[in-house]
């Protein structure tokens, strides 16, 4: 069977903020479901949007995968039901699929395994499948009696709606026939159809990522540049960027990393010639410049290297590092990192950025590997 995933994203006016662009742990909201869809068993992931910013973001920062396609979403589809968006896509594609999964960006807790379970339900002969979450909140009747007091009840959580293509075409509905339910954890009841409780959902997502860490030997050290390698400052003249300051002790620390078989990866949102030259001097081969969605890019690197996030250490200082800092084996922040980062890392270093912070992190990692994973 061939499976397609459809992520419909609405266009908002200049006066209404676009929640899909709003950052959740430093990533645009839609990136959470998009990355999970890429690493699911879907054969193709289609993003339907008229938002030019989102279209350009995907074209620029997801060029490492050929699994994603962006199409224009009609006004009728945006104003209509979710079924309308799905039916419109099927009517306008020449490709043949056996199932379609509608993936909503408003639930950042959806994971590839949840998508896969929905697909498995379709393969097993169900007409449709939907993700739900269990809540232990009680329903009370008019007599003051609690219903489902112990077991709770399952509610649709705006995560994944999967159906066979024939079922959708014949019934014009995502959930008809034999409907399977795929239960997600209780925290996945939270959806972000509006901006209410955004901070609470963000903290819940951070705690979820942190809880998945495992105690493993560190094989890779990922480093941000500005605010980690450097003090965050840059010197400019009339021709543009002129100079950055790097700490030589950090360079020696990275040399020691190599000697102990820990590879170093550079991941920065800036695309700087000065940075490229410095990393060439340090003989670092894993260099990612201009990385705006660092979490997705790191996930691609993990899949390529066939490692886990728990085998990675990460040093970052700002919100665009947050998703990775929460999810890797060991996370570090320089003492002068932003206030959003400091409470969520494993270790706040005693050194400032550009002043020995990286060297301090390397010494910690060597001691950790030697102490916990002696040969």
N, C-alpha and C positions, 0 to 999 in steps of 0.2 A: 504493500500500500504506500501511496505517496501522501505526505501530510504537509499542509501549508499553515502558517501562523499569520494572522492579520492583527496589526496594532493600529487601531484608529486613533488619531490625535487631532483634536479640534484646533481650529484657528481662532484666536481671540483678538478682539479689537484693541486699538491703542490704549483705550481707557480701562480695559479689563486685563489684569495680569494673567499671563499664560502659565498655569501651574506646571505644565510639562517642562518648561524651562527652569522653573524654580529648583534650587539645589537641595538634594537630600544627601547628607554626608558628603557634600562637595561635588555631587554628580547631578546633572539634569535628571529630573524624575523619570523620564521615559527610558533613560539608559539602564535602569535596574531591570525592567522586563525585557528590554532588547538584548542585553547580554545573556540573560538566562535562556531566552529563546534560541540564541545562536548555538548554545551548548546543549540544547535539547535534541530530541530525535526528529524534530521538524526538518523537512527537506528544504524549505524556503521560508524566510521571514519577510513579510511585506509590511512596510510602514506607510499608512495612508494619511497624508497631511498636505495642507496648503501653506504651512508655516515655512517660510523661506529660511529662517534661521535654523530650524531643525533639519531641513533638507541639506543645507550646507554643512552642518555639524556632522551628520552621518557620512556624507561624501568625503569629508576631510579626515575624520577620526576613526572610521570603520573600514578604511580601504584595505585592511589586512584580511578581510573576509569577503567571499563571493556569495555568501548565504543571504545577504540582506538586499532588498530592493525597495526603493521609495517610489510611490505613485501619488498622483494628485487625488485628493478627496473632494468630491463634488459638494456643492452647497446643500443639495437635497439629502445627501448621505450624512452630512454634519448635523442637519436639523432633524433627521429622522431617527428611527430606532437603531439599535445595534445590528439587528437583522438586515436593515437596509444597507448598512456598510458592507456586510458580508456578501449579500446578494449582488450588490453593485460590483464588487470585486470579481466574483465568479462570472458575471455577465460580460466583463471587459477583459478577461484574460484568455489567452489561447492555450495556456498550459492546463494539463489534466491532473486533477488531484482526487484522492479518495476521501479525504477528510479535511475539514477546516477548523482551526482553533482560533477563537477570538480572544486576544490577550489584552487586558486592560492595564494601562500604566498607573492607574490610581491605587494599585496595591503593590507596594515595593517589596512585600514579603514573599511573593510568588517565586518559586525556584524551579530550575529545569526539571527536577525530579517530579514536581507537581504536574508540569506539562506532560511529561512522559507517562505518568500514571493515567492521565486523561486519554492519551493516545492508545495506551494499552487496553483501556476499557473499550475503545472503538474497535480495535483489532479483535477483541474477544467477542464482538457481536452486538454490543450496545449501540443504539441509535445516536445517543448523546452522552456527554459527561460534563459535570460541572464541579468546580472546587467549592468546598464549604469549610466552615470552621465551627468547632463546637464551643458553645458558651454554657457555663454553669449557672448563668442568671436564670432565675425561676420566672415562669409565667403564672400569674395569679388569676383565678376566676372570681366571679362576682360574690362568691360565698367566703372569700378570704382564704381559699385553699390553694396551696402551691402545686403546680403541675410540673412534672419532670424535675422535681426538686433535686434528685440525686444525679441523674444522668445528663441533665441539661438538654439542649437541643441544637441542631445544626442549622446554620444560616448561610445563605449564599454570600460569598465575600468578594464579589467583583474581581475575581482573579482570572480564571480560565473557563471558557465555554467551548467545548468541542462537539462536533457533530459530523456525521457523514455528509458528503456533498449531496447525495441523492435525497437524504432526509431534509436538508435545507431547501433544496430546489422544490421538492414536492409539497412541503408543509409551510414554507416561508417562516420557519421558526428554528431557533437554535436548540431548544430543549423540548423535543417531542419524542414519542415512541418510548423505548426502553432507556431510561436515564440513569446513568451510574453517578454516584457521588464520590469525590476524591477529597478526603478530609485533610485539611492543613492544620497546623498548630493553632492554639487559641489566640495567640498574638496576631494571627493573620486575619482576625475579624476587622482589624483597622483598615479603612480605606480613606483615600484623600480626595474625595469628590469635591471638597472645598478646602479651605486653608485652616479649618478648625483643628486644634490639637496637633499641629505640624511638628512642634518641638517634641511633644510626647512620642509621636510616631518615630521621629528621627532617633531619639534616645533608645527606643525599643529596638530599632533596627541595629543600632550600634552594639547594644548588649547581645543581640542574637549573633552577630558576627564574632564578637569576642568569645562567646560561649562555645563556638565551634573549634577553637584553637586546640592543637594537640602538642604534646611534648615530643618534639622530634629534633634531630640533629640539623643545625643550620647549614645549608649548602650555598645559599645566595644572599647577598646583602644588596638591597635596593636603596638608592640614594637620590633624594631631590637635590637640586643645585642651589638656586637662590634661597637664602635663609637656612641652608645646611652646609654646603661647601663654602658659601660666602656669607658675609654679614647681612646680605639682603640689599646692600647698596651697589650702585653702579655709577661710573664716571662717564659723562657725556661731553662731547664737543659739538661743533656745528655739523660734523659729519655723522653724528650718531653715537652709538655705544663705543666707548674708548677703552675702558679698563674695568676689571673686577679683581678683588683681592681673594686669593686662596691661601690657606694655611698649609705650609710644607709638612707639618706633623701629620696632617690628615693623609697626605700622599704616601707617607711612610707606612701609616696604618693599613692602607689598601694593599701595599706591597706585601705586608705581613699576612694579610688575608689570602692572597694568592699562594703564598708559601704553605698555607694550611688548607688549601683546596676549597676555599670559599670564594666563589666567583662574585664579582661586583657588577651591578647593573645600574645605569644612570637613567633616570626617568624625570624629565622636567617639562613644564608647560612652555618654556621659552625655546626659541630656535636661534641660538647665538653662535656666531663664529668663534667668539672667545672661548665659550664653553667647549665647543668641538675641539679646538686646539689643545685646551688643557687636558681633556680626556684622552686625546691621542698621545700626549706626552706621558700620561699615566698608563698607556697601553691597555685601555679598557675597551673591549670589543662589543659589549652589550650597551648600546647607546641609543636612547629614545628621546629625541628632541621634539618640541611642539606637541607634547602629549596632553590633551585636554581631558580625556576620560582615562585616567591612569588605572582605575580598577579593571576596566575592560581590557586595556592593553596588557596589564599584568596577567590577567586570566589567559589571554592568548599565549603569552610567554610561558606560563605554567603548563598549558596543554602541549606546547611544542617541546618543552624540556622534560615532560612527563614527571613532574614533581607535584608536591602539594603546597598550599599556602603556608602550612606549618613548618616547612623547610626553608622559609624565607624570613629574613629580618629586614626591617624597613626604617629609615630615618627620614622624617618629614616634619614640616613646621607650620603648615597652613591647611585651610579647609579642603583644598583639592587633593590632599593626601589622606583625608580622614577615612575613607572607605577601605583603603589598603592598610592603614595603621590599625584599624579595628580587626582586620581579618587575618593578618600574617602571624607567624609563630612568635616573633618578638618585635615590638614596636618601640621606637625611641623618638624623642623630641629634644632639640636643644633647649637650654634653660630659657631662652628668650623667644620661644615659639609662641604662636597666638593662643589666646585664652580658650578658644574653642577646641584646640588640639590637646593641651596639657592634661585635662582630666581623663582622656581616653587612651593614653598610651601606657605601655607597660613600664617604661623607664623614662623619667625626666632627667636628662643629663645635667651634670654640674657645670658644664662648659657651654658658652654661647656659640651660636653659629659662626663659622669662619674663624673660630678661635679654639680649635681642638675638640669640638663636639664629636666629629666622626672618629677621631683617634680613640676617644673614650668609649664609643660604642663598639669599636673593633676589639678593644681589650676585654670588654664585657663578654663578647661573643666567643672569643678564644677560651676564656675561663669556663664559660657555660658548656661549650662542646667538649672540652677536656675533662670537665668534672662529671658531666652526665653521660658521655658517650666515649669512654676510654676504649682504645683499640684492644 
